[in-house]
């Protein structure tokens, strides 16, 4: 019942709002950052570094044999092939450094994995992925 009431209230607010979709998205991202920590969403500086069309972040924690391991997955989609082509591992390290600098809770994670995903515009099911993993302790605080 509470969920239905919440959905009804949200629908009424959004349908009566004369807001632009960008304003609604901005509000949602600010709310997410309040919950997850400042800098959770990748910055425009990261987007510009590789001219990425899409960016997302996933946080993961697991326990193996009593050992806690936590990882940040930074997924960067459809970057500029020229920027990715020369030394993608250096670009991945730069993106990881920028993300860890901005995310206030990055110290709670042991690893960061940067994924470069390229999809074929004429055939979206064709995907190529490069993945680079770094220890967060190797970056300046």
C-alpha positions as CSV (number, residue, x, y, z in Angstrom):
1,X,0.0,0.0,0.0
2,X,2.8,2.4,0.9
3,X,4.5,1.7,-2.5
4,X,1.3,2.4,-4.4
5,X,0.9,5.7,-2.5
6,X,4.5,6.7,-3.2
7,X,4.1,5.8,-6.9
8,X,0.9,7.8,-7.1
9,X,2.4,10.8,-5.4
10,X,5.5,10.6,-7.6
11,X,3.3,10.3,-10.8
12,X,1.3,13.4,-9.7
13,X,4.4,15.4,-9.0
14,X,6.1,14.5,-12.3
15,X,3.0,14.9,-14.4
16,X,2.1,18.3,-12.9
17,X,5.7,19.5,-13.1
18,X,6.7,21.8,-16.0
19,X,10.3,20.7,-15.5
20,X,12.7,19.8,-18.3
21,X,13.8,16.2,-18.4
22,X,17.4,17.3,-17.7
23,X,16.2,19.0,-14.5
24,X,14.5,15.8,-13.3
25,X,17.6,13.8,-14.1
26,X,19.8,16.3,-12.3
27,X,17.6,16.1,-9.2
28,X,17.7,12.3,-9.3
29,X,21.5,12.3,-9.6
30,X,21.9,14.8,-6.7
31,X,19.7,12.5,-4.6
32,X,21.8,9.5,-5.5
33,X,25.0,11.3,-4.7
34,X,23.5,12.3,-1.3
35,X,22.9,8.7,-0.6
36,X,26.0,7.2,-2.1
37,X,28.5,10.0,-1.4
38,X,29.7,13.1,-3.2
39,X,31.4,12.3,-6.5
40,X,29.6,8.9,-7.0
41,X,28.5,9.8,-10.5
42,X,31.4,10.1,-12.9
43,X,32.4,13.6,-13.7
44,X,32.3,15.4,-17.0
45,X,36.1,15.6,-16.8
46,X,36.1,11.8,-17.2
47,X,33.7,11.9,-20.1
48,X,35.9,14.5,-21.8
49,X,39.1,12.5,-21.3
50,X,37.9,9.8,-23.6
51,X,35.0,11.5,-25.2
52,X,32.7,8.8,-23.8
53,X,29.1,8.7,-24.8
54,X,28.0,6.7,-21.7
55,X,29.2,6.3,-18.1
56,X,28.1,4.3,-15.1
57,X,29.3,3.0,-11.8
58,X,28.7,-0.1,-9.8
59,X,30.0,-0.8,-6.3
60,X,30.6,-4.4,-5.2
61,X,31.6,-6.0,-1.9
62,X,32.2,-9.6,-1.3
63,X,33.7,-11.9,1.3
64,X,36.0,-14.7,0.3
65,X,37.3,-17.0,3.0
66,X,36.5,-14.3,5.6
67,X,38.4,-11.7,3.6
68,X,36.4,-8.6,2.6
69,X,37.0,-7.3,-0.9
70,X,35.3,-4.3,-2.4
71,X,35.5,-3.0,-5.9
72,X,34.4,0.0,-7.9
73,X,33.4,-0.8,-11.5
74,X,33.7,2.2,-13.7
75,X,32.0,1.5,-17.1
76,X,32.9,3.9,-19.9
77,X,31.0,3.4,-23.2
78,X,31.7,4.3,-26.8
79,X,34.8,6.5,-26.3
80,X,36.7,8.1,-29.1
81,X,38.7,5.3,-30.9
82,X,41.7,7.6,-31.3
83,X,41.8,8.3,-27.6
84,X,41.5,4.6,-26.8
85,X,43.8,3.3,-29.6
86,X,47.2,4.4,-28.5
87,X,47.6,3.4,-24.9
88,X,44.3,2.4,-23.4
89,X,45.9,1.3,-20.1
90,X,47.1,4.9,-19.5
91,X,43.7,6.3,-20.3
92,X,42.1,3.7,-17.9
93,X,44.6,4.8,-15.2
94,X,43.8,8.5,-15.7
95,X,40.0,7.8,-15.5
96,X,40.5,5.7,-12.4
97,X,42.6,8.5,-10.8
98,X,39.9,11.2,-11.6
99,X,37.1,9.0,-10.3
100,X,38.9,8.2,-7.0
101,X,39.8,11.8,-6.5
102,X,36.2,12.9,-6.8
103,X,34.4,10.1,-5.0
104,X,34.4,10.8,-1.2
105,X,33.9,7.2,-0.2
106,X,36.7,5.8,-2.5
107,X,38.8,5.0,0.5
108,X,36.3,2.2,1.5
109,X,37.2,0.2,-1.7
110,X,40.3,-1.9,-2.4
111,X,40.1,-2.1,-6.2
112,X,38.8,-0.1,-9.1
113,X,38.0,-1.8,-12.4
114,X,37.8,0.4,-15.5
115,X,35.8,-1.1,-18.4
116,X,35.9,0.4,-21.9
117,X,32.9,-0.8,-23.9
118,X,32.6,-0.2,-27.6
119,X,29.5,-1.1,-29.5
120,X,28.9,-1.2,-33.3
121,X,26.3,1.5,-34.2
122,X,25.1,-0.5,-37.1
123,X,24.9,-3.7,-35.1
124,X,24.5,-3.0,-31.3
125,X,24.9,-6.7,-30.4
126,X,28.5,-6.5,-31.4
127,X,30.4,-5.4,-28.4
128,X,34.1,-5.2,-27.5
129,X,35.3,-4.7,-24.0
130,X,38.7,-3.9,-22.5
131,X,39.1,-4.1,-18.7
132,X,41.8,-2.7,-16.4
133,X,42.0,-3.3,-12.7
134,X,43.9,-1.2,-10.2
135,X,44.5,-1.2,-6.4
136,X,43.0,2.0,-5.0
137,X,46.0,2.4,-2.6
138,X,48.2,3.0,-5.7
139,X,46.5,6.4,-6.2
140,X,47.1,9.6,-4.2
141,X,44.4,10.2,-1.6
